[in-house]
Amino acid sequence: MTQAEAEVARRSDPERGPNPGARRPAQRAARPARSSDVGDPTLNTALLGASLNTRKPTGIVPWPTILVEGEEKSGKSWLIAEFTADERVGDAYWLDLNEGAADEYASIGDYEVIVHDGTWGSILGQVRAVYAVAKQAEAAGEPPVVLAIDSFTSEWEMLKDWASNRAKKRRDISDQDADVKVSNDLWNDANARHARLMKLILTFPGIVILTAKGKWVAEIGPNGSPIEGKKVYRVEGQKNLAYDATAWIQMYRNKPAKLVGARSVHIKLRPGKDDPVTFDPDWSLAGFIFNELKAGQGSAVRDLVPLNPGDDAEVSDAFIAFGAAIAQAGTRSEVAVTWEAIKGAAQDHEISDVELGRLKATVGAKYAQLPDEPELNTRAARDQDDANTRPAGADQ
């Protein structure tokens, strides 16, 4: 007996008490749930579900998002300018966030400086505009558009200040230098803004270069205090920045750059097994992207399907079980018995009013799909008619 059948049998047992008029369905061989639409999206997905939907991997190298981080004056901005001059890239756009370096490197690269007013709306709007340009270039078969953001550390500093300013406003604190504790809901808002920008970056139809600061900082212990003599390296930015990047490059003033990690089948860098790869002194970002990562002709936007959490309430196990029973019912008599069990569950508050209404609609849809049964007892027929006419909660 399936879980759904057990739930209906338990609910329709005359000895149970709440529904003395109900009858246990006749014994029959269990049949698999039918894949017909029962009229409720949750039940269609959770029970009758969607059939397995798969595809073969393409093997295509997606357009990369490169994180270039490191200590100050290590050549991060120079690397961007140099890359934009490569003949394999198309139009390049430089978004300067609190660095002021874009104009100075004009003689090295070939790029346009994005103009913004320093507000989040202006910055996000300009990124969306470059995204549209890149999309058009991709459709036309042109070389990849490049978006460089220098630096992404400033992006997260801006969002932290936004959260802090909102916390001060909430507490009516006028002193902008005052320290204030930022509540979790405001941090969630800051992360949500960052996520909207990252969605554009991770699905950008071209190449994205992000710079960030990085440094050694004191390791913090479980009590929230620094651990004496212990330091950890940290990229200064939103905590998932290095994780989101296709490749993570670390720059130094006095030694060659290192490849800390990369998501690529063409670069054999196994986490926990291989040390970071040290670049040759004369390495170039263009050589790394086109020759090592193998990005270029044939590359495509990363297949990143955004998750849709929705805002619907969680459903009960009883709701799912009753939905399965309705789907499995092969006669109107069985639908009627399931309806009796549903009413009992509603009276015992095992399903909510909303769930009762949804099950009522599902019962009606299933009942209409099945042929008439002359032998169907009068009580079951009357109750089934009620299921299609009475509002949710009327039986409670």
C-alpha positions in Angstrom: 0.0 0.0 0.0 1.4 3.4 -1.0 1.6 6.3 1.5 -1.3 8.0 -0.2 -3.5 4.9 0.0 -2.6 4.4 3.6 -3.6 8.0 4.4 -7.0 7.6 2.7 -7.6 4.2 4.3 -6.8 5.6 7.7 -9.1 8.5 7.1 -12.0 6.5 5.7 -11.9 3.7 8.4 -15.5 3.6 10.0 -14.0 2.7 13.4 -12.0 5.9 13.5 -14.8 8.1 14.5 -14.9 11.5 12.7 -16.4 10.1 9.4 -18.7 7.1 10.3 -20.4 7.2 6.9 -17.2 6.7 4.9 -16.3 3.3 3.6 -12.9 1.8 3.0 -12.2 1.4 -0.8 -12.3 -2.1 -2.2 -8.9 -3.8 -2.2 -7.2 -3.6 -5.6 -3.7 -3.8 -7.0 -1.7 -0.6 -6.5 -1.4 1.3 -9.7 1.2 4.0 -10.5 0.2 7.6 -10.3 -1.2 8.8 -13.6 0.5 11.7 -15.3 -2.7 13.6 -16.1 -3.0 17.2 -15.0 -5.1 17.3 -11.8 -5.5 21.1 -11.9 -3.1 22.1 -9.1 0.4 23.3 -9.9 1.9 22.1 -6.7 0.4 18.6 -7.0 1.3 18.4 -10.7 4.9 19.2 -9.9 5.3 17.3 -6.6 3.3 14.2 -7.5 2.5 13.8 -11.1 5.5 15.7 -11.7 7.0 16.5 -14.4 8.7 13.9 -16.4 12.5 13.7 -16.3 14.0 16.5 -18.3 17.6 16.2 -19.3 20.1 17.1 -22.0 23.6 16.1 -23.0 26.4 18.6 -21.9 27.6 20.7 -24.8 31.3 21.0 -23.8 31.2 24.6 -24.7 33.5 26.9 -22.8 31.4 29.7 -21.4 32.5 33.4 -21.5 34.6 33.8 -18.4 34.4 36.2 -15.4 38.0 36.8 -14.3 38.8 38.0 -10.8 42.1 39.9 -10.7 42.9 40.7 -7.1 46.0 41.6 -5.0 47.9 44.1 -3.1 48.0 47.8 -4.0 50.1 49.0 -7.0 50.5 45.4 -8.3 49.3 46.2 -11.9 45.7 45.2 -11.8 44.4 48.2 -13.7 47.3 48.0 -16.2 46.3 44.4 -16.9 42.8 45.5 -17.9 44.1 48.2 -20.2 46.5 45.9 -21.9 43.9 43.2 -22.4 41.5 45.6 -24.2 44.1 46.2 -26.9 44.2 42.5 -28.0 42.9 42.0 -31.5 40.7 39.1 -30.4 38.3 41.3 -28.3 35.6 43.6 -29.5 34.5 46.8 -27.9 35.6 47.2 -24.3 34.0 49.2 -21.6 35.7 50.3 -18.3 33.5 50.9 -15.3 35.6 52.8 -12.7 34.4 52.5 -9.2 36.3 54.8 -6.8 39.7 54.1 -8.5 40.1 56.9 -11.0 42.5 55.0 -13.2 40.6 54.6 -16.4 41.7 57.9 -18.1 45.4 57.5 -17.4 45.8 54.1 -19.2 44.3 55.4 -22.5 47.6 55.0 -24.4 47.8 51.3 -23.4 44.4 50.0 -24.3 41.4 50.5 -26.5 38.2 51.1 -24.5 35.4 53.4 -23.6 35.0 54.8 -20.1 31.5 54.3 -18.7 30.0 57.5 -17.2 27.9 57.2 -14.1 26.9 59.5 -11.2 28.0 57.3 -8.3 24.5 56.0 -7.4 23.6 52.4 -7.4 20.8 53.0 -9.9 23.2 54.6 -12.3 25.9 51.9 -12.0 23.4 49.1 -12.4 21.8 50.8 -15.3 25.1 51.2 -17.1 26.0 47.6 -16.6 22.6 46.7 -18.1 23.3 48.9 -21.1 26.7 47.3 -21.7 24.9 43.9 -21.4 22.5 44.9 -24.2 25.4 46.0 -26.4 27.2 42.7 -25.8 24.1 40.8 -26.7 23.8 42.6 -30.0 27.5 41.9 -30.8 27.1 38.2 -30.0 24.0 38.0 -32.2 26.0 39.7 -35.1 28.9 37.3 -34.7 31.3 40.0 -33.7 34.3 39.6 -31.3 33.4 39.4 -27.6 32.6 42.6 -25.8 34.6 43.2 -22.7 33.3 44.7 -19.4 36.0 45.7 -16.9 34.9 46.8 -13.4 37.7 48.4 -11.4 37.3 47.8 -8.5 34.7 45.4 -7.2 36.0 46.0 -3.7 34.4 49.5 -3.9 31.1 47.9 -5.0 30.8 46.0 -1.8 32.1 48.9 0.3 29.3 51.0 -1.3 26.7 48.4 -0.4 28.0 48.2 3.2 27.7 52.0 3.5 24.2 51.8 2.1 23.2 49.3 4.8 24.9 51.3 7.5 23.1 54.5 6.3 19.8 52.8 6.4 20.5 51.6 9.9 21.3 55.1 11.1 18.2 56.5 9.4 16.0 53.8 11.0 17.4 54.9 14.4 17.3 58.6 13.6 21.1 58.9 14.0 22.3 62.1 12.3 26.0 61.6 13.0 27.4 60.0 9.8 30.6 59.0 11.7 28.7 57.1 14.4 29.0 53.4 14.7 25.8 51.5 14.3 24.9 47.8 14.3 23.4 46.8 11.0 20.5 44.3 11.3 20.2 41.1 9.3 17.4 42.3 7.1 19.5 45.3 5.9 22.5 42.9 5.2 20.0 40.7 3.3 19.0 43.8 1.2 22.7 44.6 0.5 23.4 41.0 -0.6 20.3 41.1 -2.8 21.6 44.2 -4.6 24.9 42.5 -5.1 23.2 39.4 -6.4 21.3 41.4 -9.1 24.6 42.8 -10.4 26.3 39.4 -10.3 23.4 37.9 -12.3 24.2 40.3 -15.1 28.0 39.6 -14.8 27.7 35.8 -14.7 25.4 35.7 -17.7 27.3 38.4 -19.6 27.5 37.5 -23.3 31.2 38.4 -23.4 34.2 38.7 -21.1 34.1 40.3 -17.7 37.2 41.4 -15.7 36.7 42.3 -12.0 39.5 43.7 -9.9 39.6 43.7 -6.1 41.9 44.3 -3.2 43.4 41.4 -1.2 45.4 41.3 1.9 46.4 39.2 4.9 44.3 39.8 8.0 44.2 38.5 11.5 42.3 35.2 11.8 39.2 35.6 14.0 38.4 33.0 16.6 35.1 31.6 17.7 34.8 34.3 20.4 35.0 37.0 17.8 38.5 38.1 18.8 41.7 37.9 16.7 43.9 34.9 17.2 47.4 36.0 18.1 50.0 35.0 15.5 47.5 33.7 12.9 46.6 35.4 9.7 44.4 34.4 6.7 44.3 35.9 3.2 41.1 37.6 2.2 39.7 39.1 -0.9 38.1 42.4 0.0 34.6 42.2 -1.4 31.4 40.3 -1.0 32.1 36.9 0.5 31.1 34.9 -2.6 33.2 37.0 -5.0 36.0 34.5 -5.5 33.6 31.6 -5.7 31.5 33.2 -8.4 34.5 34.0 -10.6 35.6 31.6 -13.4 39.2 32.2 -12.6 40.9 33.8 -9.6 44.2 35.6 -10.3 46.4 37.0 -7.5 48.8 39.9 -8.2 51.9 41.0 -6.3 54.2 44.0 -6.5 57.5 42.1 -6.3 56.8 38.7 -7.8 54.9 37.0 -10.7 51.1 36.7 -10.5 49.5 33.4 -9.5 46.4 31.5 -10.6 44.7 30.6 -7.4 41.9 28.6 -8.9 39.9 28.1 -12.1 36.7 26.4 -13.2 38.0 24.8 -16.4 38.6 21.4 -17.8 41.6 22.8 -19.7 43.5 23.9 -16.7 44.6 21.1 -14.4 44.5 22.8 -11.0 43.0 20.5 -8.5 41.8 22.1 -5.2 43.6 20.6 -2.2 46.1 18.8 -4.4 47.8 21.3 -6.6 49.5 24.5 -5.6 48.5 27.7 -7.2 50.1 28.1 -10.7 52.8 30.8 -11.0 52.6 32.7 -14.3 55.6 33.4 -16.4 56.9 37.0 -16.0 55.8 37.9 -19.5 52.3 36.4 -19.2 49.2 38.2 -20.5 45.5 38.1 -19.6 44.6 37.6 -23.3 46.9 34.6 -23.5 45.4 33.1 -20.4 41.7 33.6 -21.5 42.1 32.6 -25.1 44.9 30.1 -25.0 44.6 28.5 -21.6 40.8 28.7 -20.8 40.1 28.2 -24.5 37.4 30.9 -24.5 36.8 32.5 -27.9 35.0 31.4 -31.0 32.2 29.0 -30.1 32.0 30.3 -26.5 28.5 31.0 -25.2 26.8 32.6 -22.2 27.0 30.4 -19.1 23.9 28.3 -18.8 22.8 29.7 -15.4 19.1 29.2 -14.7 18.1 31.6 -11.9 16.4 29.9 -9.0 12.8 31.0 -8.4 11.9 30.6 -4.7 8.4 32.0 -5.0 6.3 33.1 -2.0 3.9 30.3 -1.6 3.4 28.6 1.7 4.7 25.2 2.6 2.2 22.4 2.1 1.5 19.6 4.5 2.3 15.9 4.0 -1.4 15.1 4.2 -2.1 17.5 1.3 0.5 15.7 -0.8 -0.8 12.3 0.2 -4.4 13.2 -0.7 -3.3 14.7 -4.0 -1.6 11.4 -4.8 -4.8 9.5 -3.9 -6.9 11.7 -6.2 -4.4 11.2 -9.0 -4.5 7.4 -8.6 -8.3 7.2 -8.3 -9.7 5.2 -11.2 -13.5 5.6 -10.5 -15.8 8.3 -9.1 -16.4 6.1 -6.1 -12.7 6.2 -5.2 -12.7 10.0 -5.6 -15.7 10.2 -3.3 -14.0 8.1 -0.6 -10.9 10.3 -0.8 -13.1 13.4 -0.4 -14.6 11.9 2.8 -11.0 11.4 4.1 -10.1 15.0 3.1 -13.0 16.4 5.1 -12.0 14.5 8.1 -8.4 15.8 7.9 -9.8 19.4 7.6 -11.9 18.9 10.7 -8.8 17.6 12.6 -6.8 20.6 11.3 -4.3 18.3 9.5 -4.7 20.4 6.4 -5.3 24.1 6.2 -8.3 26.0 4.8 -6.3 26.9 1.7 -5.2 23.3 1.2 -8.8 22.1 1.6 -9.9 24.6 -1.1 -7.2 23.4 -3.5 -8.0 19.8 -2.9 -11.7 20.5 -3.5 -10.8 21.9 -6.9 -8.6 19.0 -7.6 -11.4 16.5 -6.6 -13.8 18.3 -8.9 -11.4 18.2 -11.8 -10.7 14.5 -11.3 -14.4 13.7 -10.9 -15.2 15.4 -14.2 -12.6 13.3 -16.0 -14.1 10.0 -14.9 -17.2 8.3 -16.4 -20.6 8.1 -14.6 -21.2 5.2 -12.2 -24.9 4.2 -11.8 -24.1 2.2 -8.7 -22.4 5.1 -6.9 -24.1 5.5 -3.6 -26.3 8.6 -3.1 -24.3 9.9 -0.1 -21.0 9.9 -2.1 -22.7 11.6 -5.1 -24.2 14.3 -2.9 -20.9 14.9 -1.1 -19.0 15.0 -4.4 -21.5 17.7 -5.7 -20.8 19.6 -2.5 -17.1 19.5 -3.2 -17.6 21.4 -6.4 -20.0 24.0 -5.0 -19.2 24.8 -1.3 -16.5 27.3 -0.4 -13.2 26.3 1.3 -13.6 25.6 5.0 -17.4 25.1 4.8 -17.1 21.5 6.2 -15.1 22.6 9.2 
